[in-house]
Amino acid sequence: MRKAPNFNRLAGAYRWMERLTFGPWLSRCRFAFLDELRASRNALVIGDGDGRFTARLLKENPSVLVDALDSSRNMLRALLDNAGIRSSRIRVHLADARLWKPQVLALDLIATHFFLDCLTTKEVAALAKRLRVSARPDTRWVVSEFAIPKGWFGWLVARPLITALYFAFFLLTGLSVFRLPNHRKALNEAGFALAQQRTWLGGLLVSELWKVRPPAQDAQP
Ligand SMILES: C[S@@+](CC[C@H](N)C(=O)[O-])C[C@H]1O[C@@H](n2cnc3c(N)ncnc32)[C@H](O)[C@@H]1O
């Protein structure tokens, strides 16, 4: 198995690196469906980095308990710091998401913001299948990701930009994935169905809300 990337060195600077490159856009993506998540009680947040989504979720939803999973010790520390007094509602798990087995049965929220792009399509598929086992019929999965839209903008802007980002993360963290996974295929095949989608910056960024597909409905191609 590929070595997990090491984001420890980036934990302190991550927020500022993001502000300098994408301004407010990644945060808009992360928070796009917060209103829909107010009823969630047991959330699994994977690869939330310094934890800005987790902090906001805890603030907006006073009943939610969060399991935060990350392979970076420093990112998990930053996540707890960012949550402040609300960190008492977080349980952290320092682990590689590709190997971790959820202990919380009855998860009603899964959140992965700019995390699935650290995995291959095969790895996302395996993760989604494992998470589906712990999901309930009302579980939602919020995803934020980069995307390459069709047309000239995709070819001339999005594709080179994403290639450059992967190269930067390879140098900074040792990430050894170089292309976006097909997370839609992986989630779909694991039994989730895309319920809502918003795009930003001409389709370079997407926010998605997935739901569990009732077993009676066949997997869509
Ligand atoms: C690109 S950062 C995204 C951070 C944050 N979610 C955001 O919205 O910006 C990826 C995060 O996933 C974590 N990560 C990467 N690969 C991982 C793996 N295999 N298992 C667990 N965490 C991983 C990194 O440590 C980092 O915190």
The ligand as a MOL file (V3000), in Angstrom:
LIG
                    3D

  0  0  0     0  0            999 V3000
M  V30 BEGIN CTAB
M  V30 COUNTS 27 29 0 0 0
M  V30 BEGIN ATOM
M  V30 1 C -5.7260 18.4150 1.3340 0
M  V30 2 S -5.9710 18.2940 3.0750 0 CHG=1
M  V30 3 C -7.6480 18.8350 3.2080 0
M  V30 4 C -7.9120 19.4990 4.5240 0
M  V30 5 C -9.3270 20.0290 4.7480 0
M  V30 6 N -10.3180 18.9720 4.7160 0
M  V30 7 C -9.7340 21.0880 3.7750 0
M  V30 8 O -10.9230 21.1990 3.5090 0
M  V30 9 O -8.8880 21.8570 3.3430 0 CHG=-1
M  V30 10 C -6.0910 16.5590 3.2940 0
M  V30 11 C -6.2460 16.1150 4.7410 0
M  V30 12 O -6.4390 14.7020 4.7300 0
M  V30 13 C -5.4850 14.0510 5.5400 0
M  V30 14 N -5.1450 12.7800 4.8810 0
M  V30 15 C -4.5720 12.5910 3.6720 0
M  V30 16 N -4.4840 11.2890 3.3870 0
M  V30 17 C -5.0250 10.6270 4.4490 0
M  V30 18 C -5.2680 9.2550 4.7390 0
M  V30 19 N -4.9150 8.2920 3.8920 0
M  V30 20 N -5.8790 8.9450 5.9040 0
M  V30 21 C -6.2610 9.9170 6.7750 0
M  V30 22 N -6.0650 11.2180 6.5500 0
M  V30 23 C -5.4570 11.5830 5.3960 0
M  V30 24 C -4.2920 15.0000 5.6200 0
M  V30 25 O -3.5080 14.7860 6.7770 0
M  V30 26 C -5.0140 16.3600 5.6150 0
M  V30 27 O -5.4120 16.7380 6.9110 0
M  V30 END ATOM
M  V30 BEGIN BOND
M  V30 1 1 1 2
M  V30 2 1 2 3
M  V30 3 1 2 10
M  V30 4 1 3 4
M  V30 5 1 4 5
M  V30 6 1 5 6
M  V30 7 1 5 7
M  V30 8 2 7 8
M  V30 9 1 7 9
M  V30 10 1 10 11
M  V30 11 1 11 12
M  V30 12 1 11 26
M  V30 13 1 12 13
M  V30 14 1 13 14
M  V30 15 1 13 24
M  V30 16 1 14 15
M  V30 17 1 14 23
M  V30 18 2 15 16
M  V30 19 1 16 17
M  V30 20 1 17 18
M  V30 21 2 17 23
M  V30 22 1 18 19
M  V30 23 2 18 20
M  V30 24 1 20 21
M  V30 25 2 21 22
M  V30 26 1 22 23
M  V30 27 1 24 25
M  V30 28 1 24 26
M  V30 29 1 26 27
M  V30 END BOND
M  V30 END CTAB
M  END
